[in-house]
Amino acid sequence: MLGKLVGRRWIITSILVLAAAGAMVRLGIWQLDRLQQRKAFNVRVLTYQDQAPLELDDAAFQEDLYEMEYREVTVAGEYDFDNEVAWRNQIWYTGEVTDYGIHLLTPLRIKGSEQVILIDRGWVPNDYANFATWGKFAESGEVTVQGVVRRGQTEPKFVGVPDPTLMPGQERLDTWNFVNLERIGEQMDVQLPDVYIQAVPPGGEQELPYKLVEEVEIDNGPHLSYAIQWFSFSTILLVGYPVFVKRQEDKRN
């Protein structure tokens, strides 16, 4: 049978079948890798969600805040509204109506520190997409922010749109496609940490900007079932192909 599979009539098809089976096995292994990553993510999130809120001060910034994503924090300071920017194409869903708008991202100069951190203060509708209108939501003086740690991005997510570069004579970008902390910090002429704070909603009714912290799904996702499917497809192909070839050869004879 092996001689027939590598014979002149079937050699190209056999190579294609082996290549397809190998690709399916590789996809199965990739899904198992994704499963392990998901399990590690779940452990990390649950670990930090169970801890008491962290007060952000100079000592806290000596720790690895990037690994603390979704941990609750509190931080005091004053907002720098001159360097406020917006995160465009954000949705507010009330359960009945979906509205489109922006998130206001405001630098906070931390009390008693030289450190600056970006705060996602929440969602406002596209009626306020222009920088000149954001003063309506300014909070003057010292504030205390309660929120959760979130990671910034250095590149857009899958099929996302990259942020434009500054045009000659343009001093700043007011709106961004994703929270690129490195580039936003360069625009401000400060070095922002690689995390920002997403403000949590207060108790009771909210006023604009609306705050919402997404609920993190703690599960293993579909990766194991996908891996089993890919391995099954590969097995079916490797077992079924020789049977198919044998039947075709038997018909010829």
C-alpha positions in Angstrom: 0.0 0.0 0.0 2.8 2.4 0.8 4.2 1.9 -2.7 0.9 3.1 -4.2 0.8 6.2 -2.0 4.2 7.3 -3.1 3.8 6.1 -6.7 3.7 8.4 -9.7 -0.2 8.6 -9.7 -0.6 9.5 -6.0 2.7 11.2 -4.9 1.5 14.8 -5.2 -1.8 14.1 -3.5 -0.1 12.2 -0.8 2.2 15.2 -0.2 -0.7 17.5 0.0 -2.6 15.2 2.4 0.5 14.9 4.7 0.9 18.7 4.6 -2.8 19.2 5.5 -2.6 16.7 8.3 0.5 18.3 9.7 -1.1 21.7 9.6 -4.1 20.4 11.5 -1.9 18.9 14.2 0.0 22.2 14.5 -3.4 24.0 14.9 -4.3 21.5 17.6 -1.1 22.1 19.5 -1.6 25.9 19.1 -5.0 25.5 20.7 -3.5 23.5 23.6 -1.0 26.4 24.1 -3.9 28.8 24.1 -5.6 26.7 26.8 -2.5 26.8 29.0 -2.3 30.6 28.5 -6.0 30.9 29.4 -5.5 28.9 32.6 -2.5 31.0 33.6 -4.6 34.2 32.9 -7.4 32.8 35.2 -5.0 32.1 38.0 -3.4 35.5 37.7 -6.7 37.4 37.7 -8.2 35.5 40.6 -5.1 36.0 42.6 -5.1 39.8 42.3 -8.9 40.2 42.5 -8.8 38.5 45.9 -6.3 41.0 47.3 -7.0 44.3 49.0 -7.0 47.5 47.0 -3.4 48.7 46.4 -2.6 52.3 47.1 -0.6 53.7 44.2 2.4 55.6 45.5 6.1 55.5 44.7 6.5 52.2 46.5 3.8 50.6 44.4 5.5 51.6 41.2 8.5 49.6 42.2 6.3 46.5 41.8 5.3 44.8 38.5 2.0 46.5 38.0 1.7 45.0 34.5 1.3 41.5 36.1 -1.4 43.0 38.4 -4.0 43.6 35.7 -7.6 43.7 37.2 -6.3 44.4 40.7 -8.2 47.1 42.5 -6.3 50.3 43.3 -6.8 53.7 44.8 -4.8 56.7 43.8 -4.9 60.4 44.8 -3.7 63.4 42.8 -4.7 66.1 40.3 -5.8 65.7 36.8 -3.8 67.3 33.9 -6.6 68.2 31.5 -4.3 70.0 29.1 -3.0 66.5 28.1 -6.3 64.7 28.1 -6.9 62.4 25.1 -9.8 60.2 24.0 -10.2 56.6 23.0 -12.5 56.5 20.0 -15.1 53.9 18.9 -16.3 52.9 22.3 -19.8 51.5 23.0 -22.2 52.2 25.9 -24.9 49.5 26.0 -27.9 50.1 28.3 -29.6 46.9 27.6 -32.0 48.5 25.2 -29.9 51.0 23.2 -26.3 50.9 22.0 -24.6 54.3 21.9 -21.3 55.1 20.3 -18.8 57.5 21.8 -15.3 57.9 23.3 -13.6 57.2 26.6 -11.8 60.2 28.2 -8.2 59.3 29.1 -6.8 61.8 31.6 -3.3 62.0 33.1 -3.3 62.1 36.9 -0.3 63.6 38.6 0.0 61.5 41.7 0.0 63.3 45.1 3.4 63.4 46.7 5.1 61.9 43.7 6.6 62.8 40.3 4.7 59.8 38.8 1.9 60.4 36.2 -0.6 57.7 35.3 -3.4 57.7 32.8 -7.0 57.3 34.1 -9.8 56.1 31.9 -12.5 58.3 33.4 -15.3 56.7 31.4 -17.6 57.0 28.4 -19.2 60.1 26.8 -21.2 60.2 23.6 -19.8 61.2 20.2 -21.5 64.6 20.8 -18.3 65.3 22.8 -15.8 63.9 20.4 -14.1 67.3 20.1 -11.3 68.2 22.5 -12.9 71.7 23.0 -16.0 70.1 24.6 -14.2 68.0 27.2 -13.9 70.8 29.8 -17.5 70.1 30.7 -16.3 67.0 32.5 -13.3 68.5 34.2 -12.7 67.7 37.9 -10.6 70.4 39.5 -8.5 70.1 42.6 -7.3 66.9 44.3 -9.3 63.8 43.6 -9.1 60.2 44.8 -9.7 57.6 42.1 -10.8 54.0 42.7 -10.2 51.7 39.7 -8.6 48.6 38.4 -5.2 48.1 36.7 -5.4 47.6 32.9 -2.6 47.0 30.4 -1.9 49.4 27.6 -1.4 48.3 24.0 1.6 48.9 21.7 -0.3 47.7 18.6 -3.9 47.3 17.6 -5.8 44.1 18.2 -6.6 41.7 15.4 -8.1 43.7 12.4 -7.7 46.8 14.5 -6.7 50.2 13.0 -3.3 51.6 13.9 -3.1 55.2 15.2 -2.1 57.8 12.7 1.3 59.5 12.8 1.5 63.2 13.5 1.3 65.4 10.4 3.9 68.2 9.9 3.0 71.0 12.2 0.6 68.9 14.2 1.5 68.9 17.9 -0.7 66.2 19.3 -3.4 63.6 18.6 -6.6 64.2 20.5 -8.2 60.8 19.8 -6.6 57.4 19.6 -7.7 54.0 18.3 -6.2 52.2 21.2 -4.5 53.0 24.5 -0.9 53.3 23.3 0.7 54.5 26.5 4.2 54.8 25.1 3.1 57.1 22.3 0.7 59.1 24.5 3.5 59.6 27.0 5.8 60.8 24.2 3.2 63.3 23.2 3.0 64.5 26.9 6.8 64.5 27.2 6.6 62.1 30.2 7.2 58.4 30.6 3.9 56.8 31.5 3.9 53.3 33.1 2.8 50.4 31.0 -0.6 50.3 32.7 -3.5 52.7 33.1 -6.3 52.8 35.6 -9.9 52.2 34.6 -12.1 54.0 37.0 -14.8 51.9 38.6 -18.4 53.2 38.7 -19.6 54.8 41.9 -22.6 53.6 43.9 -25.9 54.9 42.7 -26.7 56.8 39.5 -23.9 58.0 37.3 -23.3 61.2 35.5 -21.2 61.5 32.4 -18.6 60.2 31.9 -20.1 56.8 32.5 -17.8 54.3 34.1 -18.0 50.6 33.5 -15.5 47.8 34.3 -16.0 44.8 32.2 -16.6 41.5 34.1 -13.7 39.1 33.4 -14.7 35.7 32.2 -12.9 33.1 34.3 -13.2 29.9 32.2 -11.0 27.8 29.9 -12.8 28.9 26.7 -13.3 26.6 23.7 -9.6 25.8 23.2 -9.7 22.2 24.3 -12.7 21.3 22.1 -11.0 23.1 19.2 -7.8 21.1 19.8 -9.7 17.8 19.8 -11.5 18.8 16.6 -8.2 19.5 14.8 -6.6 16.3 16.0 -9.7 14.4 14.9 -9.6 16.0 11.5 -6.0 15.0 11.1 -6.7 11.4 12.2 -9.6 11.1 9.8 -7.5 12.4 7.0 -4.5 10.1 7.7 -6.7 7.0 8.1 -9.2 7.7 5.4 -6.8 8.7 2.7 -5.1 5.3 2.4 -8.5 3.6 2.4 -9.6 5.9 -0.4 -6.5 5.2 -2.5 -6.9 1.4 -2.0 -10.5 1.6 -3.2 -9.5 3.6 -6.3 -6.7 1.2 -7.1 -9.0 -1.8 -6.6 -11.4 -0.3 -9.1 -8.7 0.1 -11.6 -7.6 -3.5 -11.3 
